Amino acid sequence: MNKSKWLLVSLVLAMVFVLAACGGKENNDASSTPSASAPAATESASAPASEEAPAEEYLPEEGAKLVVWYSASEKALVDEAAKLYKEKYGIDIEYQDVGPDKSIEKMITDGPAGVGADVFLAVHDRLGSAVQAGVVLPNDLHGEESTANNSDKSVEALTIDGQLYGYPMSVETTAVFYNKDLFPDTNGEAPKDWNGVIEFAKKFNDAKAQKYAYMWEVGNGYWSWGFFGGYGGYVFGKDGTDPADIGLNNAGSVEAAKFFGSLKNLILPIKAADIKADIKTSLFNEGKLAMNVSGPWQVGEFKKSVANLGVMEYPTLPNGKPMMPFSGVKGFLVNANTKYPIAAKLFAELISSEALQAKNFELFGSLPSNKNVAASATVSGDPFASVFLKQFDNSTPMPKIAEMAGFWGTHEAALSSLWNDGADAQTTMDDWAKKVKDSNAAAQ
């Protein structure tokens, strides 16, 4: 903030304190209204402004114009935010179709060249690469509001070395959809533990008819991590930040590998490469798959295809512990090379506000990171969203350090070996850990 703005803010604060000292209750109430306590006002154009009171201290750079990267399928949210931003600041927003799964890689290339977006949505697990490349700015203007208004897990996911970089927007993890009509013996209830799943599979599976009890993409580390996390395995240290502490071959990970490998013959006799997302979805829609592991983004689709749809947290492991699947946090980031950093930060704060997170749930069912929206009757009373949020509590945020590239480059080979070949668990996990270590060393 420049000197003149500091003076202006100081004057405003001084006036507030003088009025408060006069003892006026109305003045106290007005000046202390916290953004987090404001009721969700998804349809009010002025609501986001009232939630971000500190943002009133800043104004966009003169002549600012912004480019925003966001996925095309959910562009309506950007349109909503752009409308509010235009009304408030008179600035137009240019939208470009770049999804959050590839935005950071593109920003690392485009940002320094001066052709990247000013604001973009990203998944937290790539944040380490972005920070290492120096292409994102810290969330310094609205850090306190972001921290206070969003869940601790979402804030931590977008923080590196104590610095918050992102503006939390939504959270996501996976859980188990099930077709209640395929469980007539238990009044539509699917088994809650793995012993129950195995017993159900013995009766339900019919490979010739392509009928299966339970399915997930076994060769993918994202979808299979719940077993390893539930047995105490980890990738890089307990909090995912120590590249020197590779836990893929600790005792828990090896136990998980043994159980994971045993399930091919018990419940899903298909090679890893043949289990694809579209096949899994098709079987579930046709009533041939009883339990389908997926995310909240398929709630709408499954509601249309499965008459009696249910969702539950992952089955309890044989060790009595819950599975701990990977989870992700989506947040808006600001390009370090933007010509308009203040304008960009103001937009990132607005589009991730309480009101627009509520709108995001209304439009797309995206799970909010904002605590008030998550606790609202609309979200907490939703039978699907509430389960996914519970599962998010029992999840492991994907490590966000740059060394995760070594994990993603090696996961398929290790998991496929365990699943397809019944490879020795200890040997396979030792080899996996070594490959991750070697990959990271080569990247230095």
SVG drawing of the C-alpha trace seen along z (x, -y; Angstrom):
<svg xmlns="http://www.w3.org/2000/svg" viewBox="-35 -11 55 77">
<polyline fill="none" stroke="black" stroke-width="0.4" points="0.0,0.0 1.4,-3.4 1.9,-6.1 -1.2,-8.0 -3.4,-5.0 -1.9,-4.2 -2.8,-7.7 -6.3,-7.3 -6.7,-4.0 -5.3,-5.4 -7.8,-8.3 -10.6,-5.9 -9.5,-3.7 -9.1,-6.7 -12.7,-7.7 -13.9,-4.2 -12.2,-4.2 -13.6,-7.7 -17.1,-6.6 -16.6,-3.3 -15.4,-5.3 -18.6,-7.3 -20.3,-4.1 -22.8,-3.8 -23.9,-0.1 -25.0,-0.5 -21.6,-1.7 -19.9,1.2 -22.1,3.7 -21.5,2.2 -17.8,1.9 -17.3,5.4 -19.4,7.4 -17.0,10.2 -17.1,11.5 -17.3,15.1 -20.6,14.4 -22.3,12.8 -25.2,15.0 -24.7,16.6 -26.2,14.2 -25.7,16.0 -27.9,13.8 -26.8,10.4 -24.4,8.5 -23.3,6.5 -22.7,9.5 -19.1,10.3 -18.1,6.7 -19.5,6.7 -17.6,9.9 -14.3,8.6 -14.2,5.4 -10.4,5.2 -10.4,5.2 -12.0,1.8 -8.6,0.5 -7.3,1.3 -8.2,0.3 -7.3,1.9 -4.5,0.3 -5.7,-2.3 -6.4,-0.8 -6.3,2.8 -7.8,5.7 -7.7,9.3 -7.5,12.7 -8.8,15.7 -8.1,19.4 -10.9,21.7 -12.5,25.0 -15.0,24.5 -17.6,26.8 -17.9,24.5 -17.5,21.2 -20.8,20.0 -19.1,19.3 -16.5,17.0 -19.3,15.2 -21.1,14.6 -17.9,13.3 -17.0,11.2 -20.4,9.5 -19.9,8.6 -16.4,7.4 -17.5,5.2 -20.2,3.7 -17.8,2.9 -14.6,1.8 -15.7,1.3 -13.1,3.8 -13.8,6.5 -12.7,10.1 -11.5,12.1 -12.0,15.8 -9.8,18.6 -10.4,22.3 -7.5,23.7 -8.6,26.3 -7.1,26.5 -5.4,29.8 -3.0,28.2 -3.0,24.5 0.2,24.5 2.2,26.3 1.0,23.8 1.7,20.9 5.2,22.0 5.7,21.8 3.4,18.8 3.8,16.7 7.4,15.5 6.7,15.0 4.0,12.5 1.1,14.4 -0.3,16.1 -3.6,15.4 -3.7,12.9 -5.8,15.2 -6.2,19.0 -7.7,21.9 -5.3,24.8 -5.2,27.9 -3.0,27.7 -0.7,30.6 1.1,28.6 1.7,25.6 5.2,26.6 6.2,26.5 4.6,23.1 6.4,21.6 9.7,23.2 9.3,21.7 8.4,18.3 5.2,17.9 2.7,17.2 2.2,14.3 1.4,14.8 -2.1,14.2 -0.9,11.2 -3.7,8.7 -6.5,11.2 -4.5,13.8 -6.2,13.3 -9.7,13.5 -8.8,16.6 -7.4,18.3 -10.4,17.4 -13.1,18.2 -11.9,21.5 -11.2,24.9 -7.8,25.5 -7.1,28.3 -7.8,26.2 -5.6,23.3 -2.8,25.6 -3.0,27.2 -2.3,23.8 0.5,22.9 4.2,23.5 6.8,22.7 4.2,20.7 3.2,18.5 -0.4,18.8 -0.4,18.5 -3.9,19.4 -7.4,18.3 -9.2,21.6 -12.3,22.3 -13.3,26.0 -12.3,29.4 -12.7,32.8 -12.0,36.4 -13.4,39.7 -16.0,42.0 -18.1,45.0 -21.3,44.7 -23.6,47.7 -26.8,48.9 -29.3,49.6 -31.4,51.9 -28.5,54.4 -28.4,54.9 -31.9,56.4 -30.6,58.7 -29.5,55.7 -32.4,53.3 -30.3,51.4 -27.3,50.9 -23.8,51.7 -21.2,53.3 -19.3,51.0 -16.1,53.0 -13.8,55.0 -14.8,58.3 -18.4,57.5 -17.4,56.4 -15.5,59.6 -18.5,61.7 -20.8,59.7 -18.5,60.1 -18.6,63.9 -22.3,63.9 -22.6,60.9 -19.6,61.2 -20.3,62.8 -17.3,62.0 -19.1,63.5 -22.0,61.1 -19.5,58.3 -21.1,58.0 -18.8,56.8 -19.2,55.9 -16.7,53.1 -14.5,51.2 -11.9,48.5 -8.9,47.6 -6.5,49.9 -3.4,48.9 -3.7,45.2 -2.0,43.9 -4.7,41.3 -7.5,43.8 -5.6,46.6 -3.9,44.4 -6.7,45.0 -5.3,48.4 -1.8,47.2 -2.8,44.2 -5.1,46.3 -2.3,48.6 0.0,45.8 1.9,45.4 3.0,42.0 4.9,40.5 7.1,37.7 7.1,37.5 4.0,37.5 2.8,34.1 3.9,34.6 6.7,32.0 9.9,33.9 11.4,35.2 14.1,37.1 11.5,39.2 10.0,41.6 7.4,43.8 6.3,46.0 8.1,49.0 7.5,48.5 5.8,51.4 2.3,49.9 2.8,49.5 4.0,53.0 0.9,54.4 -1.3,52.3 0.4,53.6 -0.3,57.2 -4.0,56.5 -4.2,54.5 -2.7,57.2 -5.0,59.9 -8.1,58.2 -7.7,59.0 -8.7,62.6 -11.2,61.8 -13.3,59.1 -12.1,57.7 -10.5,60.3 -9.5,57.7 -6.1,56.5 -5.2,53.0 -4.9,51.6 -8.5,52.7 -10.1,50.8 -10.9,47.5 -13.1,44.6 -15.5,44.8 -15.9,48.6 -16.5,48.3 -19.1,45.5 -20.8,47.5 -21.2,50.6 -22.5,48.6 -25.0,46.8 -26.2,50.2 -26.7,51.8 -23.8,54.2 -21.5,52.6 -22.8,52.4 -20.2,50.1 -18.3,47.5 -15.5,45.4 -15.7,41.8 -15.9,38.2 -18.6,35.6 -18.3,34.4 -20.4,37.5 -23.3,37.0 -25.5,35.4 -24.8,38.0 -25.4,41.0 -28.6,39.5 -30.0,39.6 -28.9,43.2 -29.3,45.0 -32.8,44.8 -31.8,45.6 -28.4,44.1 -26.4,44.0 -22.9,42.8 -20.8,43.8 -17.3,43.4 -14.8,46.1 -15.1,49.5 -13.1,50.0 -9.9,51.8 -9.1,55.2 -6.9,53.4 -10.0,51.6 -8.8,48.2 -10.5,46.0 -9.1,45.8 -7.3,42.4 -7.7,41.5 -5.9,38.6 -7.8,35.4 -7.4,32.1 -8.0,28.5 -8.7,26.1 -7.8,22.5 -7.3,19.4 -3.7,18.2 -2.3,14.9 0.3,14.8 3.6,13.4 4.1,11.7 0.7,10.0 0.8,6.3 -2.1,5.7 -1.4,7.5 -3.9,5.6 -6.7,6.0 -5.9,9.7 -5.8,10.2 -9.1,8.4 -10.7,10.7 -9.2,13.8 -10.7,12.8 -14.1,12.0 -14.5,15.2 -13.5,17.3 -15.8,15.5 -18.4,17.1 -21.2,16.0 -19.6,17.4 -18.5,20.6 -22.2,21.1 -23.0,20.3 -20.4,22.8 -22.1,25.5 -25.5,24.5 -24.3,24.6 -22.0,27.6 -22.1,29.3 -18.5,28.3 -17.7,28.9 -16.9,25.6 -13.8,24.9 -15.6,22.0 -16.6,23.0 -19.9,21.1 -21.0,22.5 -20.0,26.1 -22.1,25.7 -25.1,24.3 -28.3,26.3 -28.0,26.4 -24.6,28.3 -24.7,30.1 -28.3,31.4 -27.3,32.7 -27.0,36.5 -24.1,36.6 -22.1,33.5 -22.2,34.3 -20.7,37.7 -17.9,36.4 -17.1,33.7 -16.9,36.4 -14.6,38.4 -12.5,35.3 -11.9,35.2 -10.6,38.8 -8.3,38.1 -4.7,37.3 -4.1,34.1 -1.8,34.9 1.7,33.7 2.3,30.4 6.1,30.4 7.7,30.5 9.1,34.0 5.6,35.4 6.5,35.6 8.6,38.6 5.6,40.3 3.3,39.7 5.9,40.9 6.2,44.3 2.9,45.2 1.3,47.1 4.2,49.6 4.3,50.4 0.6,50.8 0.1,52.8 2.9,55.2 1.2,55.8 -2.2,56.2 -1.5,58.1 1.4,60.2 0.9,60.7 4.4,59.4 6.1,59.6 4.9,56.6 8.2,55.8 10.2,56.1 7.8,54.0 7.5,51.2 11.3,51.1 11.7,50.8 9.0,48.1 10.6,46.0 14.0,46.3 12.5,45.2 11.0,42.1 14.3,41.3 16.2,41.7 13.6,39.7 13.9,36.8 17.7,37.0 17.7,36.8 15.5,33.8 17.9,31.8"/>
</svg>
